[in-house]
Amino acid sequence: MNPPDLSFFVALDRRVWQAPVDAPQLPPFARDTVLLFYRATLSHQGSPNAAARQTLHLSSICKQRGASCVNVFSQNTLQILAIPAPGTESA
């Protein structure tokens, strides 16, 4: 049996992170610093359930240092939909 092809699995994993990205923005943050933020929706492969989708809000702050740019902060926040309290649902 041949060993698994690493490049195949790396490409497969990268496709997950190339999820549909909504409205990326790069507003000015400071003279030598940028803030990138966007929303990504991830679908879990093989799941027929739409609830298996996850929406993430992502941001990064990059600062120019000499001729290069350094990522000094990154965050991912999972969006959780609010569930109405019992008895508060609209009819």
Helices and strands as residue ranges (DSSP letters): H 6-17, E 21-25, E 28-30, E 33-42, G 50-52, E 54-65, E 68-78
